[in-house]
Amino acid sequence: MNLQDIRDAYRVRDGYWFAPKRFGYGAMPVTWQAWAMTLGLAGAILLAVRLLPSVPEKIIGVLALIGAMIAVSIAKTDGEWRWRSGERDR
């Protein structure tokens, strides 16, 4: 597999931000919008952990942020989320 094959595998149609992973379950960011959202999630988690007063609030806040990220990434993935095992599962 060469670099062009990798680029083609992770190319998405207009309006989508994430591409399905080639191995495993889920998606990966492939556009600037997806990367900005991923970095924003990391920053929001750090702020939630730092600023929320109690441990239960921190856990609920982080889980809510992760849930929102998963919901948006499922909606913005060019393909379905399912288990993949590489080349044969395109």
C-alpha positions in Angstrom: 0.0 0.0 0.0 1.4 3.4 -1.0 0.7 6.9 0.2 -1.9 7.5 -2.5 -3.9 4.4 -1.5 -4.0 5.7 2.0 -5.2 9.2 0.9 -7.9 7.6 -1.3 -9.1 5.4 1.5 -9.6 8.4 3.8 -11.1 10.8 1.2 -14.7 11.8 2.0 -17.5 13.4 0.0 -18.4 17.1 0.5 -20.3 17.7 3.8 -18.6 14.9 5.7 -15.8 15.4 8.1 -14.9 11.8 9.2 -13.9 8.7 7.4 -14.7 5.2 8.7 -11.6 3.5 10.3 -10.1 0.7 8.2 -9.4 -1.4 11.2 -11.7 -1.6 14.2 -14.9 0.4 15.0 -15.5 4.1 14.6 -14.2 6.9 12.5 -11.2 9.2 12.2 -11.0 13.0 11.5 -10.0 13.8 7.9 -11.0 17.4 7.4 -10.0 20.6 9.2 -13.5 20.8 10.7 -13.2 17.3 12.3 -9.7 18.1 13.6 -10.9 21.4 15.1 -13.8 19.5 16.7 -11.5 16.9 18.1 -9.1 19.5 19.6 -12.1 21.5 20.9 -13.3 18.3 22.7 -9.9 17.8 24.3 -9.9 21.4 25.5 -13.5 21.2 26.7 -12.7 18.0 28.7 -9.6 19.7 30.3 -11.8 22.7 31.3 -14.6 20.5 32.6 -12.2 18.5 34.8 -10.5 21.7 36.0 -13.5 23.8 36.6 -16.3 21.5 37.8 -16.4 21.3 41.5 -17.2 17.7 42.4 -16.1 14.3 40.9 -19.7 13.3 39.9 -20.1 16.6 38.1 -16.8 16.1 36.3 -17.7 12.5 35.2 -21.2 13.6 34.0 -19.7 16.6 32.2 -17.0 14.6 30.4 -19.4 11.8 29.4 -21.8 14.5 28.0 -19.0 16.0 26.0 -17.9 12.6 24.7 -21.5 11.7 23.8 -22.0 14.9 21.9 -18.7 14.2 20.0 -19.8 10.7 19.1 -23.3 11.9 17.9 -21.8 14.5 15.6 -19.1 12.2 14.3 -21.6 9.5 13.5 -23.7 12.1 11.6 -20.7 13.5 9.8 -19.0 10.2 8.8 -19.0 9.3 5.1 -20.1 5.7 5.7 -21.5 3.6 8.5 -19.9 2.8 11.8 -19.2 -0.9 12.0 -16.4 -3.3 12.7 -13.8 -3.4 9.9 -10.8 -5.7 9.4 -8.9 -3.9 6.7 -8.8 -4.2 3.0 -11.5 -6.8 2.7 -14.0 -4.7 4.7 -14.1 -1.5 2.7 
